[in-house]
């Protein structure tokens, strides 16, 4: 039984790379769907799939967010995970597509839900803008704000995983600043591009060459993109790992624990379903090991956490390099650049 995935917008449903990739359920805004209908649909998803993972943007309107929490509360279900993401609209769609691919693997609901935070660190999402005067999702200097009023100004902005902004000269992206670079991925990716009311070949040609992407795919611009980026004159893009086997190995390489509250598997520093923090103490580990006797008890095989709840990948612990074990809980995989 595969875990069901759900989103809060049709824009987060990008075309799948193959026919096997399942669709995600789309929750409608409160003004477009009665509460009892949304409640019945959620109950049906839980009955069919057992667990539901809902990915929604951090900019989701408060009434919509309250609707999701109300559904979870009325059903009194700990099988619904509400996962906010700070990625831009197109990047959110790319993340959901990766999770849809992974939902066909044997990952447990807790691991699949926690994988959303992990995979978001490997998505390079940004946009080419004609102005940053109304951009408030990414830090913008006063100098950049002033240059937004200059004619033919364009800005290449990276929102994730690390914010960055560079200025390009020329409306076509072929001026003196066209070779300005954004920090790109150091592992194989495909580039998804969603053009808006801006004409430029910089993303599909210059940026794709600089990032050495494997392929460029075009998608429709999400409706929320203009509001998120502060302008409708933009070209949004997102580079991500396209190969599901690489995604599978990436998630499998992270150390798995058992949630001390709900009992689900988890990766990272907290449970995706009950939000309980991971307990790394000896007492909690002994309790988990008593429930899962197949896990090795040798503490020497465990690596220290880089940082619990800190920025980046600090909340995700990787096992130390060793001979692969037959136990999938201790699969070892290197950085995606080496996959």
Secondary structure as UniProt FT lines:
FT   STRAND          4..7
FT   HELIX           10..12
FT   STRAND          25..26
FT   TURN            30..32
FT   HELIX           35..49
FT   STRAND          52..57
FT   TURN            58..59
FT   HELIX           62..75
FT   STRAND          80..85
FT   HELIX           89..102
FT   TURN            103..104
FT   HELIX           109..120
FT   TURN            121..122
FT   STRAND          124..129
FT   TURN            133..134
FT   HELIX           142..147
FT   TURN            148..149
FT   TURN            151..152
FT   STRAND          153..160
FT   STRAND          164..169
FT   TURN            171..172
FT   TURN            176..179
FT   STRAND          190..195
FT   HELIX           202..207
FT   HELIX           208..211
FT   STRAND          216..218
FT   TURN            223..224
FT   HELIX           225..229
FT   STRAND          234..240
FT   HELIX           244..252
FT   STRAND          256..258
FT   TURN            260..262
FT   STRAND          265..267
FT   TURN            272..274
FT   HELIX           282..291
FT   TURN            293..294
FT   HELIX           299..301
FT   TURN            308..309
FT   TURN            312..315
FT   HELIX           328..330
FT   HELIX           336..338
//
